[in-house]
């Protein structure tokens, strides 16, 4: 083997080692990122569930207010009709 061939092989082995180490490091970072994404998805689901519950409560309360407004409107109309002079 010539010194040039030994140098070329050494550079190839070194590049392979650097590449493999980089892939291992990237894999570890991706695993951590996956864990963070899972936590974020869980938090987002909790926020969505809370928001849906609050929206349901608002819809229920709005329905009660609309019912009271309808009652009040009927009361006012009846009162005005009862007090209106006959022609």
Phi, psi and omega in degrees: 000140181271158178300327179294318179294319177298319179295316179298315179296320179296318178295319178299315179296318179297316178297320178297318179296316179296318180297314180296318179296319178297320179293321177297315180297317179296320178298318179295318179295321178295322178298317178296320179295321177299318178297318179295320179296320178298316178296318179296320178297319179295317178296319179296321178296319178298316180297316179298317180297317178297318180296318178297319179295318179293322178295322177297317179298318179297317179299318179297314181294321178296321177298318178295319179295318178298320178298317179293323179293321177298316178299314180297319179296315178298321179297315181294317180296315178298320181295317179294322180292323181290328183265358181283138180291143180280144180259000000 
